[in-house]
């Protein structure tokens, strides 16, 4: 498709059509105003981006020369003085206070697993988003968590019994009963909003009644029990007619755990998006996740079905009020870093646009389908967007990312600091200046996280002239 020449940019026709006809409708954003703001950012911030990359190269030249002259540093004071002299190690200020607001509990208060998946692959993205809940029985049965792997040939009742015993022992630790063990349970009763657990020796209750979160009846005999521990939920399925439940004294057919509470939808290392066609796939899948309508046809075991995002499970609290819990992981998006460019868009001088600027504007625009005035507000209940920003070298580059996000917020009508930043501490210049990196984004930062492969690689690259690296 022919490129669209507008706003001083040359935009791939496919990408332009996606922006105007798919990404923008429903957001309340004016297409011309948005693309004008994007073009202004490209032409005003692009030179700064290139300057920051040039500074990386200049610092590396000086470090290489120092190593060639001195070898591996034995006088650390002299080495640090050199790094300060060239501006690699910056002055450290006083205490820095993180002032980030409107952070969702999945990041602010709940500790749990985080997945990273290529957003170009719709199936993987859906699987990750839906990994908020997982069957403990299935996880134990199908892996070597019990010490051995399952053998083929159908269901093994002996292994199943080991799974159930382990899972109920887990409940004894996480949701203990006042008297007895979960293995002793023979049924359940409800009295004035309190859960009663029947055992052969009589009724008992939870050791901490506040752990009982609620109840959901499925039919005359099947129901779900919700419990909470440290902000995470446990779900006990009671169904005496199910395959497992009919063999269980209490009719328990499965136990599910709130599992992957966050998932990073990756536009960076796990994908190869090298042109407009690829970037449209990236952005279209992110759009489907934000609108909640992403689907994928999946064939498994000879059967084809449609995979889609799960809804939020609803249940009644002990006092009878209807409520729900999140059915999906909180989705973050990882933009590319400051280094890469992409031929999908070129500027007025024919330069490929910095891909980090393009990602920020387009993933930010698309996030309005969740957090904007017409949004679903199902991903972030706090109205925030979460961007993981990788491969930044020091506080100056973090400040530049903050400046980009400020431009995106103005272009999309977001309130200041709606876009939150996860700083990937995977470059040497960021590690040794981490405090100042946090200061540079103190109103946005929600986490720091080390990508150990990149971090190790940069250590080797930076000190290449010092000689072989010894483990």
N, C-alpha and C positions, 0 to 999 in steps of 0.2 A: 504494500500500500504506500502511496506517495506521502512524503513527509508534510506536515502542516507547518507553515512558516508564519509564526505569530509571536508577538511580545519580544522580538529579538531572539527567539529560539527557533530551532528546527526540531520538531517533535515527530517521532514516528507516528504515522497515521493510526496504527493499531492502538498505540498507547494513548494518543489524544482521544480517540473514540471511546476507549475504556474510561478515561477520566471524565469526559463530558456526559457520556450516555449511561454509565454504570456507577461510577464512584460518587459523583456529585448529587444526582437526583435523590431527594429525601433528606438531604443534610441542611437545606436552607442556605447553602453557600452559592454565591453568584459565580458562574464559571469564569467569566472574564476577569473579575476581581481577584479570584484565587490564582489564576494562571499569571496575571500581571504581578502579583505579590511573589509568586514563585520565581518568575523571571528576574525580578529585582534582586531577590536573594541570590540567585545564581551569579548575576553579574557583579554584585557587591561583595558577596562572601567567597565566590570562587577564587579570586586572586589571593584572599587571605588563606584559603585552604592550601593553595599551592605554595604560599610562603611558609606555612607551617611544615609542609613536607620537605621543602628546601632546607629548613632549619634542622630537621632530622639528619639529612645527608651531611650538612656542615659539621654538626656535632660528631657524627660518626667518623668523619675524616680526621678530626682533631684527636679523638680517642684512639683511632688506629695508629696515628703518628706517635702518640704518647707510649702506647704499648710497644711499638717497634723500637723506641729509644730506651724504655725502662724495663720491658718484659713484664711478666706477671707481678702485680704490686706486692711488695713486702713492707713498704712504709705506707700504711693506710692513711696516716695523717696527710702525707704529701699527696697521695692519690685523691683524697677527698678535697683537698685544697685546689687541686687541678680541676676537678669536676665543678666546684663552685666558681672558679675563675672563668670557665667557658659557659656557665649558665646551665649546665646539665643538672646540678644539684642546687635547688633554689633555696633562699632563706626561709626558715620555718617560723611562722607567726605563732601567736598565743593560741589558747584553746579555741576550737571551732565548735559552734553549736549548730546541729542539724535542725532546720526549721521547717522541714517538709510536712505538709498538711494533707488531709483527705487521702490517707493511705488505707487500702483495704486490709481487713484482718488477716487474709492469707499471707500478707507480707509483714504486717505490723505486729501481729500477736500470735499467729499459729505457726508452729514448726512442723514441716512436713516435706516429703520428697518434691523435687522439681524436675520436670522432663524438658528436654530440648529436642525439637523435631523439625525436619525440613518442611517449611510451609508450602513448598511447591508440590508436595505429595499429599493430596487431599485425604487419602486413607490414613496415613500416619498422623496428620494433623487432627483428624477426627478422633482417632484412637487416643491421642494424648489429651485432648480436651475432655474426653469421656472417662479418663482414668482417675477422675475424682473419687470414684467408688470401685472397689474390687472385692471379689469373693475370697475370703480367707481360706475356705475349704479348697477352692480351685488352686490357689497359690501354693498351698501345702501339698496337695495331691500331685500337682504337675511339675514340681521342681524338686531339688535335692535338699530342701530346707529341713527335712526330717532325717537327713543323712544318706539317703539313697534316692535314685530316680525310679519312677514307676516302670514296671514292665508292660509290654504291649499285651493285647489280647482281651481288652474290655476291662470293666470295673473290677477292682480287687477289693473285696470286703475287708480283708485284714488290714490293708493299707488305709482304707477308708476309716476303720475304727481308730487307727493311730492318728489320723488327721483330726477326727472329732475330739479325741482325748486331748491332743495338743491345743486345739482351739478353745476348748472349755477351760483348760488350765490357764490360757491367756486371759479369758474372761475373769477368772479368779483373781488375777493380778490387776487387770484394768478396770473391771466393774465388779468388785467383790460383793458377796452376799454377807448379810449380818451373821447368819448361821448356816453352816454347810457349804457345799461346793456346787458349782454349776453342773458337774457330772451327776449330782444327786437330784437335779430338777426333774419333776414329773408333769408339770403344768404351770399355768399362770392364771392369776385372777386379778381383778381391779376393784379397788374399794376407795371411794372418795378421792379419786385421782392418784392413789398410791398403788404401785405395782406389788403384787404378792406373788412369790415364787413358791410353788408347792413342791414338797419333798416327801419321801417316805416317812420322815420323822415329824412332819407338820409343815406349816407355812413359815416362810421367812421373808425378809425384805432386803433391799440393797443396804450395804453398810453406810452408804451416803445417798440418801433419798434424792439429793439434787442431781445425781448422775442420770436419773431417769428423765429423758427429754420428751418422750411422747409415744404415740400409738397410732397405727394406721391399719384398719381392718380391710382385708382384701375380699373375703367372702365369709360364709358362716363359720368356717373352721380355721381359716388362714388369716394371719395378721403379722404386722411388723412392729418390733420394739426398737426404739431409738434411745441410745445412751450417749453420754458425752464424757470425755476424759481429756483434760488439758486443751479444750477448745476443739478437739476432733471427735467425730461421731463414730459410733459402732452401731451396726444394724443387725438385729437378730431376726431371721425369717422363721416364723412358726407356721408350719403347714404339714399337718399329720397325714395328708394325702400325697405328699411328694415322695419321690423315690427314697431320699434320705430321711425325711421326716417321719415316714411310716415305721422306720426302724429305731427311732429315737424316743426315749421315755417321755420327753417333753414335747415331742413333735417338731423339734428344731430341724429345719431343712438346710439352712446355710447361715453363715455369719459373714457379713461384709464390713469392710473397714473404709473409712474416709482415707484416701491414699495420696495420690498426686494432687496437692492443693494448688500448685502453680505449674504452668507449662509455657515454655518460651517457643513461640512460633518464629522459626529462624529464616531470615533473609540472607544470612551470611555464610558461615563456613560449611554448613551441611547441604548447601544447594550450589548449583552452578548456573547462575542466571546472568548470561553474558550479553544479552541483547534485548531488544524491545519485546520480542515474542516471549522470552523467558520471564521478563519482568511483569508482563501482563498476567502470566500464570501465577506468579508470586502474589501480586496485588489482588487478583480475582479471588484467590483462596482466602486471603486475609479479609476481604470484603464479605465472603460467605460466612466466615466465622463471626464477624462483627454483626452481621444482619441475622445470623442464626439459621441461615437457609443452605449452608454448604452440605452437599450430599455426595455420595460416591457409591457406585454399583460394585459390590464385592461378591466374588464367587469363592465359596469355602465348602469343602466336603461335597462337591457336586451340586450345591445349591447357590443360587444368586439372590442377593437381598440388597436393600438400600441402607447404607450406613448414614446416620445423621447425628446431630447434636442431641444429647439427652436433656430432658427437662429437669426441673427442680422437684424432688420428692416432697410431697405434702403430707402432713400428719397433724394430729391433735396433741397439744401440750397437756400435761397433767390436769390443768384447770379448765380444759375443754376448748381452748382457743386454737384456731387453725393457724398453722405456720408452715414453713418450708425450710429446707436446707439446700445449699448449692449442689447441683447435679453435675457441674463441670468444673474443671480446674480454672483458676483465674489465669487468663491468657495475657502474656507479655509478648512483645515483638522485638526481635533483635535486628536492628538496622546494620548495614555495613559500616566499616570504619571510615576514617578520613582519606585513606589512600586510594581506594578504587574509583574509577570512572566507568561510565557506561555509554555506548554509542546510541542508546535509545533517544537521547536528547543532546544536541550540541548548542553552544552559546553563540553570540553574535560574531565571535572571532573564530568559530569553527572548533572550539575546544569541546571535548566530551564533558558532559556535566559531572561534577563530583557525585558519586552514587549515594554517598551518605546524606547529602542535601536532598536528593531526589527521594530516597527512602523516607526521610523524616517528613517531608511535605505530603507524600502520597499515603503512607501508613497513618499519618496524623489525620488527614482528610477522611480516610475510611473509618477511623475510630469514632468519628461523629455519629455513625450509625448505632453506636452503643451509648456514647456519653453526651451526644449533642442534644439540642432542644427537642428534636424529634426522635431521639434514640430509644433503644430498647432497655437500656440500663440493667442488663442481665449479666454482663461480664464484670464490670466494676460497679459495685453498689455505692461507692464513694465518688463516682464521676471522674475518675482519673484514667489516664492512659499510661502504660508502662513500656518504656523503650530501653532495651539493653544495648549499651553502646560499647563496642569492642575496640581493642587495639589503639587506644589513645596513649600518646607519649607525654605525660606530665600535665601539670595544671593548666597550662596555656591551651592545650588541645581540649581539655575538659570544659574550659570556659568558652571555647569556640562551639562546642556541642550545645552548651547552654544557650548561646546566642542564636544558633539555628533553631532550637526549640521555641525560643521567644518569637522568632519570625513566623513559625508555623502557627503558634497560638493566635497571633494577630491576623494571619491570613484566613484562619478558620473560625474566628470569633470565640475561641476558647478563653477562659479566664487565665490570668498569669499563673504559671507553674502547675497547670493541669497535667502537662506531660512530665512524668516522673522518669528519673534516669537511674539505671543500674550501671555502675561503673565496673567494667571488666579490668581487674588489676592483672594484666597479662603482659605488660611491657616494663622493662627495667626502670625507665625514667618515671613511670607512674608509681612503682613500688617504693622507690626511695623518696618520692615527694608525695606520698599518699595523703598526708594530712592536708596539704595545700590543694590537692585534687578534690578532696571532699569539700574544702572551703569554696572552691570555684563553682560548685553546684549545690551549695548547702540548703537551698530552698527546693531542690528537686530530688536529691539523691535518696534512693530507697534501699540500695544494697551495694556492697562491693563483693566481687567474686573473682577468684583467681582461676583462669584457664591454664592449668599447669603445663600443657604441651606448648602453648604459645609463649608462656612465661619462660620455660626452659629454652625454647628456641631463641628468644630474644637475648637471653643471657649468653648463649653461645655466639650469636651473631654480633652482639656488641663487643665481646671480648675475643673475637676471632684471632686477632694479632697477638694475644697474650700467650698463645700456645695451646696445646691440647687440653680439653676440659677433663678433669678427673672426677669420677663419680664419688 
